[in-house]
Amino acid sequence: MESATVSTKYQVVIPKRVREQLGIKPGQKVRVIPYMGRIELIPVETLKENRGFLKGIDTEVKREPDRE
């Protein structure tokens, strides 16, 4: 488990091992979400990086008989 210290300017350095695991680069944005007494940092990905992530998803929707 990694830990970090909050500076007097409320800055936190993300440990190197965590940055490498998540592929976080300098200047990249992260979402900061308070959740159940903790802080979650979610890397923000560009639309270009997300292109095709739904490829192969099943789009078939089962409809009620009276809606067909």
N, C-alpha and C positions, 0 to 999 in steps of 0.2 A: 504494500500500500504506500502510495506516495503522499507527501504533505508539502504544503507551501505556507509562506508567511505573508500576512497582509502588511504592506508598508504604511508609513504615516500618510501617504497620499492615496491609500486604499487600493494600491496596485498589487496584483498577484502574478507571479511567474509560474506558468504551467511547466511542470517538470519535463525534462527532455524525453524521458522514456514515454510519457503520455503523449507528448507532441508527435513523436515518431509513430506511435501506434495508431493515432488518429489522422496522421498526415497533415497536421496543422502547420501552415507556413507563416512567415513574418508578414504582418499586414492583413492577414485573413480575419474576417469578421466571425464572431461567435455570438450566439444568442445567450443571454443570461436569464435564467428562469428560476425564481424561488419556488421550491416544491417540497412540501411537507417538512419544513425545518432545515432544508439543505439548499445549496445552490447548484444548479446544473448548467454546464456550458455546452452548448450544441453548436458544432461547426456549421456555418452557413455555406451552402454550396450554390454555385451559379446555375442558371438554367441550362447552360451548355454542359456542365458536369452531370446534370440530371437527365439529359437527353437519352431517351430509350429505356429508362428504368422500369417502365411498365410493359416492355416488350414481352409478348407471350402470355399476358394476363388474360384470364377467361372473362370475356365480356358478355357471355350468355346470361340473360336474366330470366328466371322462371317467372312467368306471369300467371295471374289468376285466369281461369278459363273464360270469364266474361270480358277480359281485356285483350284477348288475342285477335 
